Amino acid sequence: MFNLFKITSKPIKLEGQRIYLRTPLMEDYLEWRRLRQGSKSFLQTWEPLWSIYEFERNTFKHRIKAYNKQIRQSNAYPFFIFKKDSNTLIGGINLTDVKRRSSQSANLGYWMGVPFNNQGFMSEAVNTVVNYAFHGLNLHRIQASCIPHNAASIQVLRKNHFVEEGLGRSYLKINGSWQDHLLFARINEL
């Protein structure tokens, strides 16, 4: 299904039913900026503080270069989420902190633009990227965390068979303050 060892300059593309995931490209900049700016007040509730340079083209260019380096080094796999029927950018999903050797694990993070929230797209994106992690990257464990009152994110994780493992106190600095996070994981049972 997936080729773990072939890393080319071509973007990685993963197919879902209603969505597809693709590694970010520079030509995504304007659509990415429009979606993130339009969803700013919603997204900032769940994310680290944004830089004053967040939406500048040069910042995005450096982000793309960093993404490509991470993929080449197999440290992280960032994807943008697109609706298949319109090729519209609707969000993002990432496998980060990829560990090999005895761990074979990664962390999962994601965001969705407000116009596409609560329509099942993120559940499908999580299923697609977890499938890639287990069957394409041969990972054993995927971890995810979310703020305890983020009911939508909890629902996405549970729907995708992530099991709650505990509470990380002051786990991540979100929107300028240290926040507790529920810790979830999914194990590759095959």
Summary of the structure (lengths in Angstrom):
residues: 190
radius of gyration: 15.9
end to end distance: 15.2
largest distance: 44.8
contacts: 549
relative contact order: 0.16
helix: 32%
strand: 33%
